[in-house]
Amino acid sequence: MKVSGRQVVASPGTAVALGSGPVAGPLLVKALPGNQGEVYLGNKGPGGVDAASGLVLEAGDEVVFYFVGRLETLYLDAALPGEGVSWIMLNI
């Protein structure tokens, strides 16, 4: 099981899954420090996560999800191409 990773958005407006596989505990997600724009996290699926429906993170912002279940239930979109987040499972 992968316990950490990184995901970036190639094309803004097309959300991508954070990853795939089970999450065995809390999950920390952090916006990449080099991001120039906002990134958006949510669970509405591809094309459904944006500033209006997702959690907005700016460079360096982080959030901990205490229960996710599976990485593919969280989606990521970004204002600019090539920007994204890193993630790590906690309490493993």
C-alpha positions as CSV (number, residue, x, y, z in Angstrom):
1,M,0.0,0.0,0.0
2,K,1.3,3.4,-1.0
3,V,1.5,5.7,2.1
4,S,2.4,9.0,0.4
5,G,2.3,10.7,-3.0
6,R,1.8,13.7,-5.1
7,Q,-0.9,14.7,-7.6
8,V,-0.9,17.6,-10.1
9,V,-3.5,18.8,-12.5
10,A,-2.5,18.8,-16.2
11,S,-5.6,20.7,-17.4
12,P,-7.5,23.1,-15.1
13,G,-11.2,22.4,-15.1
14,T,-10.6,18.7,-15.3
15,A,-10.4,17.3,-11.8
16,V,-8.2,14.2,-11.2
17,A,-8.4,11.6,-8.4
18,L,-5.9,12.1,-5.6
19,G,-4.7,8.6,-6.2
20,S,-6.1,5.0,-5.9
21,G,-6.2,2.6,-3.1
22,P,-7.2,2.3,0.6
23,V,-6.5,4.9,3.2
24,A,-5.6,3.3,6.5
25,G,-5.9,6.2,8.9
26,P,-5.9,10.0,8.8
27,L,-4.7,11.6,5.6
28,L,-2.7,14.9,5.4
29,V,-3.0,16.8,2.1
30,K,-0.7,19.8,1.5
31,A,-0.7,22.2,-1.4
32,L,2.6,22.3,-3.1
33,P,4.8,25.2,-1.9
34,G,5.5,26.3,-5.5
35,N,1.9,26.7,-6.5
36,Q,1.1,30.1,-7.9
37,G,-2.7,29.7,-7.8
38,E,-5.3,27.9,-5.8
39,V,-6.0,24.2,-5.8
40,Y,-9.4,22.7,-5.0
41,L,-10.2,19.4,-3.2
42,G,-13.6,17.8,-3.1
43,N,-15.5,14.6,-3.8
44,K,-17.8,15.6,-6.6
45,G,-15.8,13.7,-9.3
46,P,-14.1,14.8,-12.5
47,G,-15.2,18.2,-13.7
48,G,-17.2,18.8,-10.4
49,V,-14.6,20.3,-8.1
50,D,-13.8,24.0,-8.3
51,A,-13.6,27.1,-6.1
52,A,-17.4,27.1,-5.5
53,S,-17.7,23.4,-4.5
54,G,-14.3,22.4,-3.2
55,L,-11.9,23.1,-0.3
56,V,-9.7,25.9,-1.5
57,L,-5.9,25.6,-0.7
58,E,-3.2,28.1,-1.5
59,A,0.5,27.2,-1.6
60,G,1.6,25.5,1.6
61,D,-1.9,25.2,3.1
62,E,-2.7,21.8,4.5
63,V,-5.7,19.8,5.8
64,V,-6.1,16.6,7.6
65,F,-9.0,14.2,6.7
66,Y,-9.7,11.8,9.6
67,F,-11.6,9.4,7.4
68,V,-11.4,9.1,3.6
69,G,-11.6,5.3,3.0
70,R,-10.1,5.4,-0.5
71,L,-7.9,7.9,-2.3
72,E,-10.0,7.9,-5.4
73,T,-12.9,9.4,-3.5
74,L,-11.0,12.8,-3.3
75,Y,-10.6,14.9,-6.4
76,L,-8.2,17.7,-7.1
77,D,-8.5,20.6,-9.6
78,A,-6.3,23.7,-9.9
79,A,-6.4,27.2,-11.3
80,L,-3.2,26.7,-13.2
81,P,-1.7,23.7,-15.0
82,G,1.0,21.7,-13.3
83,E,0.0,22.6,-9.8
84,G,-1.2,20.3,-7.1
85,V,-0.8,18.7,-3.7
86,S,1.3,16.1,-1.9
87,W,-0.3,13.7,0.6
88,I,0.8,11.3,3.3
89,M,-1.1,8.8,5.5
90,L,-0.7,9.4,9.2
91,N,-0.7,6.8,12.0
92,I,0.5,3.9,9.8
